[in-house]
Amino acid sequence: MKVKVVNKSKNKLPEYSTKFSAGLDLRANISKEIVLKPLERVLIPTGLYIELPEGFEAQIRPRSGLALKHGISIVNSPGTIDSDYRGEIGIILINLSNEDFVIKDGERICQMVINKFEQIEWDESSEINNTDRGTGGFGHTGKN
């Protein structure tokens, strides 16, 4: 599937790191380094604008290496980019560590995964069918 992209950044287009990667690495498009202090969040521009086909979304996910090594994550993970959005892709990073983290221009800051989805229609009812699990929530999937 081909997706239209406008690249107003200084970086190359996002790409998959390996043949079997699900996510494309997105890069920071900034004019100067940004120091992200502990528990601080910041919107990082990418310089990318995309035109997804109807029925598709882009999910923005943290990079595992940044999360493990530096405590860097995404506030609204996974973030969703709808197919009718035409603005610049921006990434809301947060520093969950106890140390400052420096974001440099061109640094890989997140992954973008493209997914197909379907919209539903509600069938309003006064009851729903029961299951063995029933109303068991968090931690109630039958495992001890």
C-alpha positions in Angstrom: 0.0 0.0 0.0 1.3 3.5 -0.9 0.6 6.4 1.4 1.1 10.0 0.3 3.6 11.9 2.4 5.0 15.5 2.4 8.4 15.7 4.1 9.2 19.2 5.3 11.9 18.0 7.6 15.6 17.8 7.0 15.5 14.1 7.6 14.9 11.2 5.2 11.5 9.6 5.0 10.6 7.2 7.9 11.6 3.6 7.2 11.4 0.2 8.7 14.6 -0.9 10.5 14.3 -4.5 9.5 12.4 -6.6 7.0 9.9 -7.8 9.7 9.5 -4.4 11.5 5.9 -3.4 12.1 6.8 0.2 12.9 8.4 3.0 11.0 10.9 5.1 12.9 9.9 8.8 13.1 12.6 11.5 13.7 12.7 14.8 15.6 12.7 17.8 13.3 14.0 20.6 15.5 16.3 23.6 15.0 18.1 23.2 18.3 18.5 20.5 21.0 15.7 20.2 23.5 16.4 19.3 27.1 13.6 17.2 28.5 13.6 17.4 32.3 12.3 14.6 34.6 8.5 14.4 34.4 8.4 17.1 31.7 6.5 16.6 28.5 7.1 18.3 25.1 5.6 18.3 21.6 8.2 17.3 19.1 7.6 18.2 15.5 8.5 15.7 12.8 8.0 17.8 9.6 5.8 15.0 8.2 2.3 15.3 6.8 0.5 12.1 5.6 -2.7 11.2 3.7 -3.9 7.9 4.9 -6.6 6.0 2.9 -10.1 5.8 4.5 -10.3 2.9 6.9 -6.7 3.2 8.1 -5.1 4.9 11.1 -1.5 5.5 12.2 -0.6 4.6 15.7 2.3 6.4 17.4 4.2 4.2 19.9 7.2 4.6 22.1 10.6 3.2 21.1 11.6 0.4 23.5 15.2 1.4 23.6 14.4 5.0 24.7 12.0 3.7 27.3 14.4 1.1 28.8 17.6 3.1 28.6 16.3 6.7 29.3 12.7 6.5 30.6 11.3 8.3 27.5 7.8 7.5 26.6 4.7 8.9 24.8 2.0 10.6 27.0 -1.0 9.4 25.0 0.4 6.0 23.9 -0.6 4.8 21.5 -1.5 8.1 19.8 -3.9 7.8 16.9 -3.6 9.7 13.6 -7.0 9.5 11.8 -7.2 9.3 8.0 -8.8 12.7 7.7 -6.0 14.5 9.6 -3.7 16.7 7.4 -1.6 18.6 9.9 2.0 18.0 10.9 2.7 14.8 12.9 3.8 15.9 16.4 4.9 13.5 19.1 4.3 14.2 22.8 7.3 12.8 24.6 7.6 12.5 28.4 10.6 11.9 30.5 9.8 9.4 33.2 13.4 9.1 34.5 15.2 11.1 37.2 17.7 12.6 34.7 17.5 15.2 32.0 17.3 13.8 28.4 18.6 15.7 25.4 16.6 15.4 22.2 18.7 16.1 19.1 17.6 16.9 15.6 17.1 13.7 13.5 16.9 11.5 16.6 14.5 8.5 16.3 11.8 9.4 18.8 8.9 7.0 18.2 7.4 4.3 15.9 4.4 4.7 13.6 2.4 1.6 12.9 -0.3 1.7 10.2 -3.5 -0.3 10.9 -6.7 -1.0 9.1 -9.8 -0.5 11.2 -13.6 -0.8 11.0 -16.2 1.5 12.5 -19.1 0.0 14.4 -22.8 0.8 14.9 -24.3 0.5 18.3 -27.1 -2.1 18.8 -28.6 -0.6 22.0 -30.0 -3.3 24.3 -31.1 -3.7 27.9 -28.7 -6.7 28.5 -25.7 -8.5 27.1 -24.8 -12.2 27.1 -22.9 -13.5 30.0 -19.5 -15.4 29.8 -17.5 -17.6 32.1 -15.4 -14.5 32.9 -18.5 -12.3 33.5 -17.6 -9.0 35.2 -14.1 -10.1 36.3 -11.8 -7.2 35.4 -8.2 -6.5 36.0 -6.3 -9.8 36.8 -9.4 -12.0 36.4 -8.7 -13.9 33.2 -8.7 -17.3 35.0 -4.9 -17.4 35.8 -3.8 -17.9 39.4 
